[in-house]
Structure formats: C-alpha cells, structure tokens
Amino acid sequence: MSATPIVNLNAVTQRFGDFEVLRDITLQIQDGEFLTILGPSGSGKTSVLRILGGFSQPTSGAVELDGESLLGLSPARRPFNTVFQDYALFPHMTVAQNVEFGLRVKGVSRTEREKLTSEAIELVSLGPFTKRYPSQLSGGQRQRVALARALVCKPRLILLDEPLSALDAELRKQMQAFLKTVQREVRTTFVFVTHDQDEAIHISDRICVINRGVIEQLASPEEIYRQPSSEFVARFFGENNFLPVEVAGEGRVISDFGTLAVTQGHLPIGSKALLAIRPEALQLSDKGSAGSNNSIMARVDGVEFSGPTVKLSLTAARHPLLVRLASSQAHGVHAGTEVCLSWAPQNGWLVKPGAAP
C-alpha cells in the first residue's frame, strides 16, 4: 500500500432539506489500500460511497481524484467501479458476458475483450463456469462474478457496498479472505462499506468509523480496537467493559473501587471519563490481591462455555462486566462464585462519555 492519497474528500457535507446526512467529512484514500467504512444503519456510510461513485452529490465540500475535482462527473466517467449489495448481474447473460460487458461498452476490441475477460474470470477462480447464467450459480459465485466485472476494466478504485451481507456466516468468512487476497494481488484500491465489526477487522488496512454522519475515528483495526477515540467507538467496535472514573492525575483515576492505574488515554484532571477494558484483558487473580492496583472483587452471574473459551458475566459494585478466558482458566468457576479480577494498566483506555453529537 502506498502512502500517496489518490482520492480526497474535504469538508464534505450532504443535506436533504433540514436533515444532515453527512457533516464535514474529510478523508484521504491511499493508493492501493483496503479501506473499510464502518458504521451502524443510518450512519451515513453508504452516502459516502454514493458520493465517491458519483451517484449523488454533496451539498458542499470537495471530492478530488489526483487533485482534480470529480464534482459533476457522472459515474460512467469516473475511473471507479461498484460492486452492489445485490450484485446487479444481468440474468440473461452468461458469466463471461457479464464480466465483459464494461469492456464492450468502452469499445474494446473483441480479441482484447476475450483476453481481459478470461484473466478476470481466472483471477476469481470461476474458469469452469464461464457459460453459466447467474441463476445457475451460488451466492458466493455470483459475488465473484460481480467482482470480476468490477476488476476487468482496471479501475483506480473499487467501491463495495456491503457485498457479503446476503451470504451465510461460513461463506462470508471465506469471501472475506478471498476479497483481501484478490485486492493484494491486483493492488487496486478497495473502499468497502459494512456494519460488521468482525468483517472490518479481518479485511481492512484502515477503518473509518462513522456515526450520525460524522467520522469518529480513522485508523488501523488494531488501533481502533485498543485505542478507541470515543465511547461510541469503544461500544460499537467489539465488546468492552466500562467503569465510570474521574481523572485524578497522570496515570491515576478515582473509581468506585478506589484509585486505579492507567497508562492509556489522556484527559484533563477532574474530567469525568469511562475506563474501557476489553473482556480478554481481565484476568482471575488471587483474592488476597483485591484492593491493590487494578484488582477488584466481582460476583459471577453466568458462565457461557464455547469450547476453547469461556465468557463470564459478572457484577462488581453494581457494574456489569464481561470476562473472556481460556476454558482451562475457568475450572471451578460457576454462578454465585466470588472472584478477584485484575488487569494491567496498559490494558485500560480512557474515553470521554457520550456518543457523537
């Protein structure tokens, strides 16, 4: 992935009457990256994709490709292709005919069309299916046809609008890995829209978390997971535990459990905050350590066994907590058990309470 931005969105806002869909979206899309736009339903993520593709226009702001404005340019005149949620394949055309359609529209010669179409079909591993019609394919195969059709014209950018949402869980996992493999091979920039956090973690170079038309955070999957920028990101992006605290000084917060040590997240002294701790960061400790730094007592309310791991539901000073452990670490733990929990200071992250405005 190059660090060179190819597409710039600068202060993009979109309104329909008094309703603001997007507010001041500023985003640089890097050449060759797999960027995922992640957010709940109604967050504005598909609106960003539609503006990129030229299917709708912003009320204000700039959209540029290589420094040149794209505003007013129709989808057909942009060097982008879109893979839609329903794939939008032509039912009366074979796999090969669907894939070559864009080349035919562009007036590419028959010889070149056949060569490029064959290459694209082989890239998505559909060589034996060239003469089949969409109705004769599985959901995953139709998704691959749509991807091959998007790739065959060698676009600068491929826009993917929740293309895996109609697939079952196992096939979705397979297609996630397949999409990432293809993207790395062709080195084309992918912009992928989803509401699925696990999907975003598995396939993305960077994730743009959007909520209520505002970008909450733009970073690598690991940074967003370990260092969420807001309560919304911390709650939306995977499971988290939250303890209300007040910042007491550098590396210290006051909680219902006394003083706790923190090393992550910086807020002014006296600020009300939430200490976010991932379930896997909490460990069972010797009860004798309760009351020491980052060690608290909790009551087990439930135990959920899932093979190699166990999820514990607990209550500590009226605060609900989740703990995820290896099954071997949870022997003898059952509902009603009193346990001591501890975590390393670097595994807690301070966030401001409240979602995006």
Contacts in CASP RR format, 6 or more apart in sequence:
PFRMAT RR
TARGET T0000
AUTHOR 0000-0000-0000
METHOD contacts of the structure
MODEL  1
MSATPIVNLNAVTQRFGDFEVLRDITLQIQDGEFLTILGPSGSGKTSVLR
ILGGFSQPTSGAVELDGESLLGLSPARRPFNTVFQDYALFPHMTVAQNVE
FGLRVKGVSRTEREKLTSEAIELVSLGPFTKRYPSQLSGGQRQRVALARA
LVCKPRLILLDEPLSALDAELRKQMQAFLKTVQREVRTTFVFVTHDQDEA
IHISDRICVINRGVIEQLASPEEIYRQPSSEFVARFFGENNFLPVEVAGE
GRVISDFGTLAVTQGHLPIGSKALLAIRPEALQLSDKGSAGSNNSIMARV
DGVEFSGPTVKLSLTAARHPLLVRLASSQAHGVHAGTEVCLSWAPQNGWL
VKPGAAP
1 30 0 8 1.000
1 31 0 8 1.000
1 32 0 8 1.000
1 33 0 8 1.000
1 34 0 8 1.000
1 205 0 8 1.000
2 30 0 8 1.000
2 31 0 8 1.000
2 32 0 8 1.000
2 33 0 8 1.000
3 30 0 8 1.000
4 30 0 8 1.000
4 31 0 8 1.000
5 28 0 8 1.000
5 29 0 8 1.000
5 30 0 8 1.000
5 31 0 8 1.000
6 29 0 8 1.000
6 30 0 8 1.000
6 31 0 8 1.000
6 32 0 8 1.000
6 65 0 8 1.000
6 66 0 8 1.000
6 156 0 8 1.000
6 157 0 8 1.000
6 189 0 8 1.000
7 28 0 8 1.000
7 29 0 8 1.000
7 52 0 8 1.000
7 63 0 8 1.000
7 64 0 8 1.000
7 65 0 8 1.000
7 157 0 8 1.000
7 189 0 8 1.000
8 27 0 8 1.000
8 28 0 8 1.000
8 29 0 8 1.000
8 62 0 8 1.000
8 63 0 8 1.000
8 64 0 8 1.000
8 67 0 8 1.000
9 25 0 8 1.000
9 26 0 8 1.000
9 27 0 8 1.000
9 28 0 8 1.000
9 29 0 8 1.000
9 48 0 8 1.000
9 51 0 8 1.000
9 52 0 8 1.000
9 61 0 8 1.000
9 62 0 8 1.000
9 63 0 8 1.000
10 26 0 8 1.000
10 61 0 8 1.000
10 62 0 8 1.000
10 63 0 8 1.000
10 64 0 8 1.000
11 24 0 8 1.000
11 25 0 8 1.000
11 26 0 8 1.000
11 60 0 8 1.000
11 61 0 8 1.000
11 62 0 8 1.000
12 22 0 8 1.000
12 24 0 8 1.000
12 25 0 8 1.000
12 26 0 8 1.000
12 27 0 8 1.000
12 48 0 8 1.000
12 51 0 8 1.000
12 58 0 8 1.000
12 60 0 8 1.000
12 61 0 8 1.000
12 62 0 8 1.000
12 63 0 8 1.000
13 20 0 8 1.000
13 22 0 8 1.000
13 23 0 8 1.000
13 24 0 8 1.000
13 25 0 8 1.000
13 58 0 8 1.000
13 59 0 8 1.000
13 60 0 8 1.000
13 61 0 8 1.000
14 20 0 8 1.000
14 21 0 8 1.000
14 22 0 8 1.000
14 47 0 8 1.000
14 51 0 8 1.000
14 56 0 8 1.000
14 58 0 8 1.000
14 59 0 8 1.000
15 21 0 8 1.000
15 59 0 8 1.000
20 213 0 8 1.000
21 44 0 8 1.000
21 47 0 8 1.000
21 213 0 8 1.000
22 44 0 8 1.000
22 47 0 8 1.000
22 48 0 8 1.000
22 51 0 8 1.000
22 58 0 8 1.000
22 213 0 8 1.000
23 213 0 8 1.000
23 214 0 8 1.000
24 214 0 8 1.000
25 48 0 8 1.000
25 210 0 8 1.000
25 213 0 8 1.000
25 214 0 8 1.000
25 215 0 8 1.000
26 215 0 8 1.000
27 48 0 8 1.000
27 208 0 8 1.000
27 215 0 8 1.000
27 218 0 8 1.000
29 35 0 8 1.000
29 157 0 8 1.000
29 189 0 8 1.000
29 191 0 8 1.000
30 189 0 8 1.000
30 205 0 8 1.000
30 206 0 8 1.000
31 189 0 8 1.000
32 183 0 8 1.000
32 187 0 8 1.000
32 188 0 8 1.000
32 189 0 8 1.000
32 190 0 8 1.000
33 189 0 8 1.000
33 190 0 8 1.000
33 205 0 8 1.000
33 206 0 8 1.000
34 180 0 8 1.000
34 183 0 8 1.000
34 189 0 8 1.000
34 190 0 8 1.000
34 192 0 8 1.000
34 203 0 8 1.000
34 204 0 8 1.000
34 205 0 8 1.000
34 206 0 8 1.000
35 189 0 8 1.000
35 190 0 8 1.000
35 191 0 8 1.000
35 192 0 8 1.000
35 204 0 8 1.000
35 205 0 8 1.000
35 206 0 8 1.000
35 207 0 8 1.000
35 208 0 8 1.000
36 191 0 8 1.000
36 192 0 8 1.000
36 193 0 8 1.000
36 194 0 8 1.000
36 199 0 8 1.000
36 200 0 8 1.000
36 203 0 8 1.000
36 204 0 8 1.000
36 206 0 8 1.000
36 207 0 8 1.000
36 208 0 8 1.000
37 45 0 8 1.000
37 48 0 8 1.000
37 49 0 8 1.000
37 191 0 8 1.000
37 192 0 8 1.000
37 193 0 8 1.000
37 194 0 8 1.000
37 207 0 8 1.000
37 208 0 8 1.000
37 210 0 8 1.000
38 45 0 8 1.000
38 194 0 8 1.000
38 195 0 8 1.000
38 196 0 8 1.000
38 197 0 8 1.000
38 200 0 8 1.000
38 207 0 8 1.000
38 208 0 8 1.000
38 209 0 8 1.000
38 210 0 8 1.000
38 237 0 8 1.000
39 45 0 8 1.000
39 194 0 8 1.000
39 195 0 8 1.000
39 209 0 8 1.000
39 210 0 8 1.000
39 211 0 8 1.000
39 236 0 8 1.000
40 195 0 8 1.000
40 211 0 8 1.000
40 236 0 8 1.000
41 195 0 8 1.000
43 210 0 8 1.000
43 211 0 8 1.000
43 212 0 8 1.000
43 213 0 8 1.000
44 210 0 8 1.000
44 213 0 8 1.000
45 193 0 8 1.000
45 195 0 8 1.000
45 210 0 8 1.000
46 161 0 8 1.000
46 162 0 8 1.000
46 193 0 8 1.000
47 56 0 8 1.000
47 213 0 8 1.000
48 193 0 8 1.000
48 210 0 8 1.000
49 82 0 8 1.000
49 159 0 8 1.000
49 161 0 8 1.000
49 191 0 8 1.000
49 193 0 8 1.000
50 56 0 8 1.000
51 57 0 8 1.000
51 58 0 8 1.000
51 63 0 8 1.000
52 63 0 8 1.000
52 80 0 8 1.000
52 157 0 8 1.000
52 159 0 8 1.000
52 191 0 8 1.000
53 75 0 8 1.000
53 78 0 8 1.000
53 80 0 8 1.000
53 82 0 8 1.000
53 159 0 8 1.000
54 70 0 8 1.000
54 72 0 8 1.000
54 73 0 8 1.000
54 74 0 8 1.000
54 75 0 8 1.000
54 78 0 8 1.000
55 75 0 8 1.000
57 71 0 8 1.000
57 72 0 8 1.000
58 71 0 8 1.000
62 69 0 8 1.000
62 71 0 8 1.000
63 69 0 8 1.000
63 70 0 8 1.000
63 71 0 8 1.000
64 70 0 8 1.000
65 78 0 8 1.000
65 79 0 8 1.000
65 156 0 8 1.000
70 78 0 8 1.000
75 82 0 8 1.000
79 155 0 8 1.000
79 156 0 8 1.000
79 157 0 8 1.000
80 155 0 8 1.000
80 156 0 8 1.000
80 157 0 8 1.000
80 158 0 8 1.000
80 159 0 8 1.000
81 149 0 8 1.000
81 150 0 8 1.000
81 151 0 8 1.000
81 153 0 8 1.000
81 155 0 8 1.000
81 157 0 8 1.000
81 158 0 8 1.000
81 159 0 8 1.000
82 150 0 8 1.000
82 158 0 8 1.000
82 159 0 8 1.000
82 160 0 8 1.000
82 161 0 8 1.000
83 143 0 8 1.000
83 146 0 8 1.000
83 147 0 8 1.000
83 150 0 8 1.000
83 158 0 8 1.000
83 159 0 8 1.000
83 160 0 8 1.000
83 161 0 8 1.000
83 163 0 8 1.000
84 146 0 8 1.000
84 161 0 8 1.000
84 163 0 8 1.000
85 161 0 8 1.000
85 162 0 8 1.000
85 163 0 8 1.000
85 165 0 8 1.000
85 166 0 8 1.000
86 166 0 8 1.000
87 134 0 8 1.000
87 142 0 8 1.000
87 143 0 8 1.000
87 145 0 8 1.000
87 146 0 8 1.000
87 163 0 8 1.000
88 146 0 8 1.000
89 98 0 8 1.000
89 134 0 8 1.000
89 142 0 8 1.000
89 145 0 8 1.000
89 146 0 8 1.000
89 149 0 8 1.000
90 97 0 8 1.000
90 98 0 8 1.000
90 101 0 8 1.000
90 134 0 8 1.000
91 133 0 8 1.000
91 134 0 8 1.000
91 135 0 8 1.000
92 133 0 8 1.000
93 101 0 8 1.000
93 133 0 8 1.000
93 134 0 8 1.000
94 130 0 8 1.000
94 131 0 8 1.000
94 132 0 8 1.000
94 133 0 8 1.000
95 121 0 8 1.000
95 126 0 8 1.000
95 129 0 8 1.000
95 130 0 8 1.000
95 131 0 8 1.000
95 132 0 8 1.000
95 133 0 8 1.000
95 134 0 8 1.000
95 137 0 8 1.000
95 145 0 8 1.000
96 117 0 8 1.000
96 121 0 8 1.000
96 130 0 8 1.000
96 131 0 8 1.000
98 134 0 8 1.000
98 145 0 8 1.000
98 149 0 8 1.000
99 117 0 8 1.000
99 120 0 8 1.000
99 121 0 8 1.000
99 145 0 8 1.000
99 148 0 8 1.000
99 149 0 8 1.000
99 152 0 8 1.000
100 113 0 8 1.000
100 114 0 8 1.000
100 116 0 8 1.000
100 117 0 8 1.000
100 152 0 8 1.000
101 149 0 8 1.000
102 149 0 8 1.000
102 152 0 8 1.000
102 153 0 8 1.000
103 112 0 8 1.000
103 113 0 8 1.000
103 116 0 8 1.000
103 117 0 8 1.000
103 152 0 8 1.000
103 153 0 8 1.000
104 113 0 8 1.000
106 153 0 8 1.000
108 116 0 8 1.000
116 152 0 8 1.000
117 152 0 8 1.000
119 152 0 8 1.000
120 148 0 8 1.000
120 149 0 8 1.000
120 151 0 8 1.000
120 152 0 8 1.000
121 127 0 8 1.000
121 129 0 8 1.000
121 130 0 8 1.000
121 148 0 8 1.000
123 148 0 8 1.000
123 151 0 8 1.000
123 182 0 8 1.000
123 185 0 8 1.000
123 186 0 8 1.000
124 144 0 8 1.000
124 145 0 8 1.000
124 147 0 8 1.000
124 148 0 8 1.000
124 151 0 8 1.000
124 178 0 8 1.000
124 182 0 8 1.000
125 144 0 8 1.000
126 141 0 8 1.000
126 144 0 8 1.000
126 145 0 8 1.000
126 148 0 8 1.000
129 137 0 8 1.000
129 141 0 8 1.000
134 142 0 8 1.000
134 145 0 8 1.000
137 145 0 8 1.000
139 166 0 8 1.000
139 167 0 8 1.000
139 171 0 8 1.000
140 167 0 8 1.000
140 171 0 8 1.000
140 175 0 8 1.000
143 163 0 8 1.000
143 164 0 8 1.000
143 167 0 8 1.000
143 175 0 8 1.000
144 178 0 8 1.000
146 163 0 8 1.000
147 158 0 8 1.000
147 163 0 8 1.000
147 179 0 8 1.000
147 182 0 8 1.000
150 158 0 8 1.000
151 158 0 8 1.000
151 182 0 8 1.000
151 186 0 8 1.000
151 188 0 8 1.000
154 188 0 8 1.000
155 188 0 8 1.000
156 188 0 8 1.000
156 189 0 8 1.000
157 188 0 8 1.000
157 189 0 8 1.000
157 190 0 8 1.000
157 191 0 8 1.000
158 188 0 8 1.000
158 189 0 8 1.000
158 190 0 8 1.000
158 191 0 8 1.000
159 191 0 8 1.000
159 193 0 8 1.000
160 179 0 8 1.000
160 190 0 8 1.000
160 191 0 8 1.000
160 192 0 8 1.000
160 193 0 8 1.000
161 193 0 8 1.000
162 193 0 8 1.000
162 194 0 8 1.000
162 195 0 8 1.000
163 192 0 8 1.000
164 172 0 8 1.000
164 175 0 8 1.000
164 176 0 8 1.000
164 179 0 8 1.000
164 194 0 8 1.000
164 199 0 8 1.000
165 194 0 8 1.000
167 175 0 8 1.000
172 199 0 8 1.000
173 202 0 8 1.000
176 199 0 8 1.000
176 202 0 8 1.000
176 203 0 8 1.000
177 202 0 8 1.000
179 190 0 8 1.000
179 192 0 8 1.000
179 203 0 8 1.000
180 202 0 8 1.000
180 203 0 8 1.000
183 190 0 8 1.000
192 203 0 8 1.000
192 204 0 8 1.000
194 200 0 8 1.000
197 236 0 8 1.000
197 237 0 8 1.000
197 238 0 8 1.000
200 207 0 8 1.000
200 221 0 8 1.000
201 207 0 8 1.000
201 221 0 8 1.000
201 225 0 8 1.000
204 220 0 8 1.000
204 221 0 8 1.000
205 220 0 8 1.000
206 218 0 8 1.000
206 219 0 8 1.000
206 220 0 8 1.000
206 221 0 8 1.000
207 217 0 8 1.000
207 218 0 8 1.000
207 219 0 8 1.000
207 220 0 8 1.000
207 221 0 8 1.000
207 224 0 8 1.000
208 215 0 8 1.000
208 217 0 8 1.000
208 218 0 8 1.000
209 215 0 8 1.000
209 216 0 8 1.000
209 217 0 8 1.000
209 218 0 8 1.000
209 224 0 8 1.000
209 232 0 8 1.000
209 233 0 8 1.000
209 236 0 8 1.000
209 237 0 8 1.000
210 216 0 8 1.000
211 232 0 8 1.000
211 236 0 8 1.000
211 355 0 8 1.000
211 356 0 8 1.000
212 355 0 8 1.000
212 356 0 8 1.000
212 357 0 8 1.000
213 356 0 8 1.000
214 356 0 8 1.000
214 357 0 8 1.000
216 229 0 8 1.000
216 230 0 8 1.000
216 232 0 8 1.000
216 233 0 8 1.000
216 356 0 8 1.000
217 224 0 8 1.000
217 228 0 8 1.000
217 229 0 8 1.000
217 230 0 8 1.000
217 233 0 8 1.000
219 227 0 8 1.000
224 233 0 8 1.000
224 237 0 8 1.000
225 237 0 8 1.000
225 238 0 8 1.000
225 278 0 8 1.000
226 264 0 8 1.000
226 278 0 8 1.000
226 349 0 8 1.000
227 264 0 8 1.000
227 265 0 8 1.000
227 349 0 8 1.000
228 234 0 8 1.000
228 237 0 8 1.000
228 240 0 8 1.000
228 276 0 8 1.000
228 349 0 8 1.000
228 351 0 8 1.000
229 351 0 8 1.000
230 351 0 8 1.000
230 352 0 8 1.000
230 354 0 8 1.000
230 355 0 8 1.000
230 356 0 8 1.000
231 242 0 8 1.000
231 274 0 8 1.000
231 351 0 8 1.000
231 352 0 8 1.000
231 353 0 8 1.000
231 354 0 8 1.000
231 355 0 8 1.000
232 354 0 8 1.000
232 355 0 8 1.000
232 356 0 8 1.000
233 351 0 8 1.000
234 240 0 8 1.000
234 242 0 8 1.000
234 274 0 8 1.000
234 276 0 8 1.000
234 349 0 8 1.000
234 351 0 8 1.000
235 242 0 8 1.000
239 278 0 8 1.000
239 279 0 8 1.000
239 322 0 8 1.000
239 324 0 8 1.000
240 276 0 8 1.000
240 277 0 8 1.000
240 278 0 8 1.000
240 279 0 8 1.000
241 276 0 8 1.000
241 277 0 8 1.000
241 278 0 8 1.000
241 279 0 8 1.000
241 282 0 8 1.000
241 319 0 8 1.000
241 321 0 8 1.000
241 322 0 8 1.000
242 274 0 8 1.000
242 275 0 8 1.000
242 276 0 8 1.000
242 277 0 8 1.000
242 319 0 8 1.000
243 255 0 8 1.000
243 256 0 8 1.000
243 257 0 8 1.000
243 260 0 8 1.000
243 274 0 8 1.000
243 275 0 8 1.000
243 277 0 8 1.000
243 319 0 8 1.000
244 255 0 8 1.000
244 256 0 8 1.000
244 272 0 8 1.000
244 273 0 8 1.000
244 274 0 8 1.000
244 275 0 8 1.000
244 319 0 8 1.000
244 353 0 8 1.000
245 253 0 8 1.000
245 254 0 8 1.000
245 255 0 8 1.000
245 260 0 8 1.000
245 272 0 8 1.000
245 273 0 8 1.000
245 274 0 8 1.000
245 275 0 8 1.000
245 350 0 8 1.000
246 253 0 8 1.000
246 254 0 8 1.000
246 255 0 8 1.000
246 270 0 8 1.000
246 271 0 8 1.000
246 272 0 8 1.000
246 273 0 8 1.000
247 253 0 8 1.000
247 267 0 8 1.000
247 268 0 8 1.000
247 269 0 8 1.000
247 270 0 8 1.000
247 271 0 8 1.000
247 273 0 8 1.000
247 350 0 8 1.000
248 254 0 8 1.000
248 259 0 8 1.000
248 269 0 8 1.000
248 270 0 8 1.000
249 269 0 8 1.000
251 261 0 8 1.000
251 262 0 8 1.000
251 263 0 8 1.000
251 345 0 8 1.000
252 259 0 8 1.000
252 260 0 8 1.000
252 261 0 8 1.000
252 262 0 8 1.000
253 259 0 8 1.000
253 260 0 8 1.000
253 262 0 8 1.000
253 273 0 8 1.000
253 275 0 8 1.000
253 350 0 8 1.000
254 260 0 8 1.000
255 275 0 8 1.000
256 317 0 8 1.000
256 318 0 8 1.000
256 319 0 8 1.000
257 291 0 8 1.000
257 296 0 8 1.000
257 316 0 8 1.000
257 317 0 8 1.000
258 291 0 8 1.000
259 293 0 8 1.000
260 275 0 8 1.000
260 293 0 8 1.000
260 294 0 8 1.000
260 345 0 8 1.000
261 293 0 8 1.000
261 294 0 8 1.000
261 345 0 8 1.000
262 275 0 8 1.000
262 345 0 8 1.000
262 348 0 8 1.000
262 349 0 8 1.000
262 350 0 8 1.000
263 345 0 8 1.000
263 346 0 8 1.000
263 348 0 8 1.000
264 345 0 8 1.000
264 346 0 8 1.000
264 347 0 8 1.000
264 348 0 8 1.000
264 349 0 8 1.000
264 350 0 8 1.000
265 349 0 8 1.000
265 350 0 8 1.000
265 351 0 8 1.000
266 350 0 8 1.000
267 273 0 8 1.000
267 350 0 8 1.000
267 352 0 8 1.000
271 352 0 8 1.000
272 353 0 8 1.000
273 350 0 8 1.000
273 351 0 8 1.000
273 352 0 8 1.000
273 353 0 8 1.000
274 350 0 8 1.000
274 351 0 8 1.000
274 352 0 8 1.000
274 353 0 8 1.000
275 348 0 8 1.000
275 349 0 8 1.000
275 350 0 8 1.000
276 348 0 8 1.000
276 349 0 8 1.000
276 350 0 8 1.000
276 351 0 8 1.000
277 343 0 8 1.000
277 347 0 8 1.000
277 348 0 8 1.000
277 349 0 8 1.000
278 347 0 8 1.000
279 311 0 8 1.000
279 322 0 8 1.000
279 323 0 8 1.000
279 324 0 8 1.000
280 324 0 8 1.000
280 325 0 8 1.000
281 343 0 8 1.000
281 344 0 8 1.000
281 347 0 8 1.000
281 348 0 8 1.000
282 321 0 8 1.000
282 323 0 8 1.000
282 341 0 8 1.000
282 342 0 8 1.000
282 343 0 8 1.000
283 325 0 8 1.000
283 341 0 8 1.000
283 342 0 8 1.000
283 343 0 8 1.000
284 323 0 8 1.000
284 325 0 8 1.000
284 329 0 8 1.000
284 330 0 8 1.000
284 333 0 8 1.000
284 339 0 8 1.000
284 340 0 8 1.000
284 341 0 8 1.000
285 295 0 8 1.000
285 340 0 8 1.000
285 341 0 8 1.000
285 342 0 8 1.000
286 340 0 8 1.000
287 297 0 8 1.000
287 338 0 8 1.000
287 339 0 8 1.000
287 340 0 8 1.000
288 340 0 8 1.000
289 295 0 8 1.000
289 340 0 8 1.000
289 342 0 8 1.000
290 296 0 8 1.000
290 297 0 8 1.000
290 340 0 8 1.000
293 345 0 8 1.000
294 342 0 8 1.000
294 343 0 8 1.000
294 344 0 8 1.000
294 345 0 8 1.000
295 340 0 8 1.000
295 341 0 8 1.000
295 342 0 8 1.000
296 316 0 8 1.000
296 317 0 8 1.000
296 340 0 8 1.000
296 341 0 8 1.000
296 342 0 8 1.000
297 316 0 8 1.000
297 338 0 8 1.000
297 339 0 8 1.000
297 340 0 8 1.000
297 341 0 8 1.000
298 314 0 8 1.000
298 315 0 8 1.000
298 316 0 8 1.000
298 321 0 8 1.000
298 338 0 8 1.000
298 339 0 8 1.000
298 340 0 8 1.000
298 341 0 8 1.000
299 314 0 8 1.000
299 315 0 8 1.000
299 316 0 8 1.000
299 336 0 8 1.000
299 337 0 8 1.000
299 338 0 8 1.000
299 339 0 8 1.000
300 312 0 8 1.000
300 313 0 8 1.000
300 314 0 8 1.000
300 333 0 8 1.000
300 334 0 8 1.000
300 335 0 8 1.000
300 336 0 8 1.000
300 337 0 8 1.000
300 338 0 8 1.000
300 339 0 8 1.000
301 313 0 8 1.000
301 314 0 8 1.000
301 315 0 8 1.000
301 335 0 8 1.000
301 336 0 8 1.000
302 312 0 8 1.000
302 313 0 8 1.000
302 314 0 8 1.000
302 334 0 8 1.000
302 335 0 8 1.000
303 310 0 8 1.000
303 311 0 8 1.000
303 312 0 8 1.000
303 313 0 8 1.000
303 330 0 8 1.000
303 333 0 8 1.000
303 334 0 8 1.000
303 335 0 8 1.000
304 310 0 8 1.000
304 311 0 8 1.000
304 312 0 8 1.000
304 313 0 8 1.000
305 327 0 8 1.000
307 327 0 8 1.000
308 326 0 8 1.000
308 327 0 8 1.000
309 324 0 8 1.000
309 325 0 8 1.000
309 326 0 8 1.000
309 327 0 8 1.000
310 324 0 8 1.000
310 325 0 8 1.000
310 326 0 8 1.000
310 327 0 8 1.000
310 329 0 8 1.000
310 330 0 8 1.000
310 333 0 8 1.000
311 322 0 8 1.000
311 323 0 8 1.000
311 324 0 8 1.000
312 322 0 8 1.000
312 323 0 8 1.000
312 324 0 8 1.000
312 325 0 8 1.000
312 330 0 8 1.000
312 333 0 8 1.000
313 320 0 8 1.000
313 321 0 8 1.000
313 322 0 8 1.000
314 320 0 8 1.000
314 321 0 8 1.000
314 322 0 8 1.000
314 323 0 8 1.000
314 339 0 8 1.000
314 341 0 8 1.000
315 321 0 8 1.000
316 341 0 8 1.000
321 341 0 8 1.000
323 341 0 8 1.000
333 339 0 8 1.000
END
